Amino acid sequence: MAEQRLSGKNALITGASHGIGQAIALAMAREGANVAFTYQRDEAAAAQVLGQLQELGVKCQAFQVDAGEASAAPQLAGRVLAGFDELHVLVNNVGITTRTGFLETSVEDYHKVMNANLRFPFFLTQAVIAHMLERRIAGSVINVSSISAFKAISQMAHYQSSKAGLSMLSKSLAYEFAAQGIRVNTLSPGLTATQGNRNQWHNDPQLWRERGKDIPLGRAGTPQDHAGAAVFLASDEASWVTGADIVIDGGEATL
């Protein structure tokens, strides 16, 4: 049996009751990582993920957190560390997507997106890196951004600004903490079938297929398409990788 790549590591993954976060959580557990994850409302889905993690034989925790409240970020880190003692991997996956014309975007809409997509990851990462420095842990932070960080589309100015900020946060922190062995990288997914766009791929599969035709590899992504890259970045195999942005989009924005 091959050695598990994340054996002995503890990981925190935000927004993992569905979609990309769930796929990453399960993939890391299969590689031996203990997993803590957050969810916002869907207790049934979180319980299902928790059960799947338990079946894999790892330590696991689930925390209900509203990512719209940045003040909850350091509190979350403390709650996770109370159970795990140490954190080696942080995956900032939680985020929301809204589509609103620029002139129609309200202050409330703007702050809702920025709080979840940038402020919460910013302050959660701050708390986790402080812990890594205190314990002298050469940890890994993975920020799940989007090709929307660099590929413009109409009616998503606030969302795209938040993701561009998250991508640059990765580079800034990668530079600042490289000397301490803390690596910070970005995953940038393209069009992916997640809970947030379920109304498209589940209720209108023809539309989903049409959207996939614009992708060189001929289809939209699945959450599992992103999990392998996250496991790699969390593992010692990526010990010389920091500040990288791994684009997983079937070639949509990169070709």
Secondary structure, 3 states (H helix, E strand, C coil): CCCCCCCCCEEEECCCCCHHHHHHHHHHHHCCCEEEEEECCCHHHHHHHHHHHHHCCCCEEEEECCCCCCCHHHHHHHHHHHHHCCCCEEEECCCCCCCCCHHHCCHHHHHHHHHHHHHHHHHHHHHHHHHHHHHCCCCEEEEECCHHHCCCCCCCHHHHHHHHHHHHHHHHHHHHHHHHCCEEEEEEECCECCHHHHHHHCCCHHHHHHHHCCCCCCCCECCHHHHHHHHHHHCHHHCCCCCCEEEECCCCCCC
